[in-house]
């Protein structure tokens, strides 16, 4: 009987310690979230102030107020959803093409040790290249349309898939 009581009191002690730990962790999480929110709001406020006082170029950096206003305007006139849908479609097409092409190239390199050794340094260089930086080059070469967005997504996906 005494053994069962010791076990029960040990279990109760473990539960109290765990409950105390959970409460301390919950408080820590709340403080972390509040601090993150304070940093975000401070950044947005400083950005807005810098834009209004012309510390930064409004053409290059805009401001949170102008961005929010444009977001509201485009949501109300229905064009935001249309443009978002087109961008998602272009991205999915580029992703699928890049994954298929990258898988085909990877299989070719897997089955041919000679080609794998020949192309290895080029793949390493292409992998280290900031692929998003190719976006403006694609826009200049292919125009500011769907083709340049698909090509940018394709360039990112092919190398990562390989």
N, C-alpha and C positions, 0 to 999 in steps of 0.2 A: 504494500500500500504506500509506504513511504517512498519507494522507488518511483511510483507513478506520480506522486506529488512533486518530487524533484524534477521529473521530466516535464510536467505541466508548467512548473515555475520557470524552467529553462526555456520552454517554448514561448511563454508569455514574455520573458525578458528579450528573446530574439525578436519577437514581433514588435515590442516597444522600440528596440534599437533600430529596426528596419523602418518603422513608421517615422522615427526621428530623422533618419537618414533621408527618407523620401521628402519630408517637409523641408529639410535644409536644401535638398536638391531643387525642389520647387521654388524656393525663395531665390536661390542662385540663378535659376533659369529666368525668373521674372526680372531680376536686376540686369542680367545680360541683355534681355529683350529691350528693356527700358533704355539701357545705354546705347544699344544699336539704333533704336529709334531716335534718341537725342542726337547721335552723330549724323544720321541721315537728315533730320530736320535742320541741323546746323549747317550742313553742306548745302542743302537746297536754299536756305535763307542767305547764306554767303554768296551763292551763285546768283540769286535774284538781285541782291544788293550790288554785286560787282557789275552785273549787266545794266542796271538802272543808272549807276554812277559812271558808266562807261570805262570801268577798269578793264573790262574785257570787250572784245569785238562782238557785238550782238549778232552780226551776220554769221560769224563762225561758230559761236557758242550758244546763241539764242538765250532763253531764260526759262525757268520753270513755269512762270506765268504765261508766257507766250506759247509754250509747248502745251500746257493744259488747255489754253483757249483754243488752239488749233485742234487738239484731240476732241474737245467738246463739239466744235463746229463740224468736223468730219464725221463724227458719230451721228449728229443730228441730220446731216444731209444724206447719210447712207453710204457715202463713198469709202469710209474706213473699212467696212466689211468687204466691199468689193475689192479694194486694193489688197487687203489682207488675204483674201481668197486667192487672188492671182499670184501673190508672192509665195503662198504655201504650195500652190500647184507647181510653180517653177522650181521651188526647192525640192519637192518630192520627185519630180522628173529628173533633176540633176542628181539627186541622191541615188535613185534607182539605177540610172545609167552608169554612174560612177561605181556603184557597188558591183554591177554586172561586169563592167570593163575591168575593174580592179581584181575581181575574183578570177576572171579569165587570164589576166596577166600573171597573177600569183600562181595559178595552176601551171601555166606555161613555164614559169621560172622554177617551180617545184619539180616538174618532170624533166627539165633540161639543166643539169648542173653547169654546162658550158655557158648558156644564156644567163643563168643566175650569177655566175662569176663576172661576166662581161658587164651586166647592167647594175650590179651591186653598188658601185660608187655613185652612179647617177641617181639611183633610188635614195641613197643616203642624203645626197645634196638636195634632191627635191623634197625629201621629208623635212629637212631643216629649214627650207625656204618658207617664209611667212606667206602662206597661200592666199590669205585674205588680201594681201597687198597686190595680188594679181588682178583684183576686181577692177580697179581703174584702167588697167591695161586692156582688159577684156571689153570694157565700155568703149574705149577709144577704138579698138580693133573691130568690135562686133556691133557697136551702137548701143544706145541706152534702152535696150528692150529685153525681152524674155531670153533671148539667146545668150546675152552676156551674163545674166544671173544663172542660167543653167550651166554655162561654161565655168563660172566661178565655183558653183557647188560641185560640179564634176571634178574640177581640179583638186578640190579639198578631199573629196571622197575617194578618188582613185588611189592616191598615194597612201591614205590611211588604210584602205582595204588591202592594198598590196602588203 
